[in-house]
């Protein structure tokens, strides 16, 4: 298949992904939306890519009607990281660099969008979530699917979700970058474009200096008053969730290593990832795996 036919085929895939945004399938297809754009940018020249994107956007807007604006919002949100990934593929950058850059861009966009949205509409996310959850609880109680006293539960759950929001944003950005790279790499290989893959997750290891950095950050946290405008206090406040997330990824890598060593199916560490990113103290597994030779102990066993 020549480049022209390939580009038309992937343009059609990109259009289908955009159209799916207005359907319940968006929960799944949102993680696939970047792939056709990455592939198109990689196989086309920038001008040709721009023409394809404009045509795709116009068709999606015309077909979806009132939902067209929503689809285009998602499409343009993912356009920048897709272009960057495609550009880095063309320049033959290492897979680790490409995924890291995509992750940072996606996270920055999510945080910026959320901040602007909350400022523009003066939204209290905790109150909004509590209100939504309270309505759902009342509906379940009215249908007798839920019994007992649930007073205060919605507020507590809303506060819990807001507390883990930074972690959820980072996890979402990480998954988008990883899934897009994994699929795009396979697709581009079919087109004769070799893209290096990431090392197996079981071999991932943070540098030990990350533990020292974590200790320094917490020393700053304890030595500064809460809410201090001091530069180091602000820097440490922002560093804590990032380091916490990195240690959770390290913990997941540890469980993939354990699964490989014990010959467990890969679904086991994937299932472990759910509580790993929801239960706060479990990041300590990744911290210990980074600081100490835990893996040697299991090899001896």
N, C-alpha and C positions, 0 to 999 in steps of 0.2 A: 504494500500500500504506500503510495507516494505521500509527500508532506501535505499537499493540498487536501487529499482525502482524509488523512489523519486529523488535520486541523478541523475539518468540517465535522468529523465524527466526535471529536472532543468538545467542539462547540455545542453540538447537540446534547452531549452529556452534561455540560455546564448549564445549559438551558433547563434540562430536566431537574437538575439539582436546585436551581433557583425556583422553579415552579413548585417543588416539593416543600419549600419553606412555608407555604400557605396551607399545608396539610399536616395531619398528626405524624406523618413520617419524618417530619423535620427533626424530631428527637434523635433520629439515627443519621439522616442525610446531612445534618449540620456538620458532622465530622468528616464528610466526604466532599463538602462544597469546595474546598481549596484545591483538591487534586486536579480536576480538569483545568483550572486556571494556571496551576503550576506547570502542568504538561504543555499547555498552549504557549506559555511564555518561553519555555525551554526549547521548543521545536520551531518557534516563529521568530521573526525579527520584531523589534518593538512596535514599529508602525503597523505591521500586519496584525500583531496581537491587539493593539488598540482598536483597530477596525472590528475585529471579531468581538471584542468585549462590548463595544457600542451596539452592535447588531443584537447580541445576546440580551443586553439590558433592555433594548427597545422592544424586542419580541416578548420578553417576560412581562414588561409593564403593560403591553397591549393585551396579552392573553389573560393576565390575572385581574385586570381592572382595578377595583378598589383595594385589592391586596397587593397590587404591584409595587407600591411605595415600600411596604414591609420587605418584600423580596429584594428590592434594589438596595435597601439599607444593609441587609445582611451581605449581599454581594459586594458592595463597596467596602464594607468593614473588612472582609477577607481578601480584598484585592491587593492591598499593600504587602502583607506578609507573603502572599502568593507570588507577587512580582519579585520580592527579595529572594525567596527560595529558588525561583527559576533562574534568577541572575547568578546566584551562588552555584547552582548546578552547572551552568554554562562555564563558570570560572574554575570548575573542578575543586571546589573547597571540600574539606573533610566533612563527613556526615555529622560528626559531633558539633562542629562549628555551625553548620546549617540549622540543625535542630535547636541549638542554643539561641541563635539569632532569631529564629522564628518564634521561639518561646517568649523571649524578651519583648519582641514587637507585639505579639498577641496580648501579653499581660499588660503592657503599657497602654494599649488601645482599650482594653477592658476597664482598667482602672480610670482612665481619662473619661471614657463614656459614662461610667457609673457616677463619677464625681460631678461632671457637667449636668447629668440628668438630675441628680439629687439637689444641686444648687439651683438649677433653673426652675424646678417644680417644688422646691422646699419639701422634700419627702423625708419622713422619718421611717426608715426601712424596718426598724423593730416594730413600730406601731402598725405599719401596713401588713407585715407578715403575721403579727398577732391577730389582726382583724380577719385576715383571710383564713387562718387556721381555726379561729373561733367559729366562723361561719360553717366550715366543714364539720367541726365537732357537733354543732347544733343540728345540722342536717342528719348526721349519723345517729344522734340521739333521738331525733324525731322519727326516724325509720326503725328505731329500736335495735339498730346494729351496734350501738354503743351504750353501755349502762355505767352507772356510778357517777361520782362527783369529779368533774374535770375542770373545776374552777381554777383559774390561774395557769392552766396547762399551756394554753395558746400563747400567753405572754412569755412564759419560760422558754417555750420552743422557739418563739421569734427571736428572743435574746440569744439563744444558743446558736441559731443559724447565722445571725449577724456576727457573732464571735468567730465563727469558723469561715466567714466570707472570704478573707484573704487566702486561706488555704484552698477553698473551692475555686477561686479565680486562678490560682497558680496551677491547680490540678487540671482544670479545663484547658488552660493554655498549653500545658505539657502534653495532654492527650491529643489535642489538635495538631501540635507540631509532630509528635511521634507517628500518629496515624497517617497524616499527610505524607510524611517522608517515606514511611513503609510502603504505601500504595504507589506513590509517584515513582519510587525507585524501581518497582516491579514493572510498571507501565513503560517507563522510559527504556528499560532493558529490552522490552519487546521491540522498541523502535531503534535499537542499536546504540542507544546512549547509555554508557556505563556510569552508574552513580554508586559511589562507595557506600556500604552499609554500616550501621552501627555495630559495635561489638556486642555480643550476647549480654543481656542484662545481668546475668549471673556473675559476669566479670567486672561490673562497674564498681569503682571504689573512689570515694572522696579522698583528697589528700588529708593527712593527719593534721595539717595546719588549720583545717576547718574546725577541729575541736578546740584548738587554742583560740581561734577567732570567736567561737561561741562563748568560751569562758570570759574573754575580754568584754564581749557585748553585755553579758550578764553582770559583770562587775560594774560597768557603766550604769546599767539599769538600777542596781541597788544603791549606787552612790549618788544618783541624781533624783531630785524630788519628782513625783508624778506630774506630768503635764508641763515640765520645764521646757522653755523655748530655746534652751541651750543647744548649740549645733550637735554636740555629741549625744545628748539625750534624744534628740529627734532622729539622728542617724541610727542609734541603737534600737529605737522603737520600730524603725522600718526594717532593720536587719534581722530581728527576732523571727518574724513569720517566714522570711526567706530561708534562714538557716534551718528552721523547724521543718520546712518543706523539703529541703535537701536531705535532711536526715531520714525523712519518711521514704524518699526515693531510695536512699541507701538501704533502709530496712527491707524494702521490696526487693532490691537486688540480692540481699542476703537470703530471702526466702526462695528466690529463683535458684540461687546457688544450692541451697539445701534440697530443693526439689530435684535438681540435676544430680546431686550426690546420692540421694536416696532413691532416685529413679521414680519420683512421684510424677503424676501428670501435671502439665503446666497450668491446668485449671485451678489447682490448689493454691499456688501463690497469687493467682488473679483474684480468687475469692478472699484470700487473706488481705488483699489491698483495700477492701471495703472498710473493715474496722480500723485498719492501719491509718487511714486518712480521716477517720471520724473520732477516734478515741485519742485524746491528747497525749497521755503518757507513753504511747507506743513509739513515739519518735526516738525514745531512748534506745531502742533496739538498733537503729541506724547509727546513733552516736557511739554505742559500744562496739559495733562492727567496724567503725572507722578508727576508734581509739585503740582497740585491742585486737589481737590475732584470734578472734572467735572461730574463724573458719578452720584454722589448724586443729583446734580442739575437735571439731566434727569430723575432720579427715582422719584423725587418730582413732576416733570411735568406730 
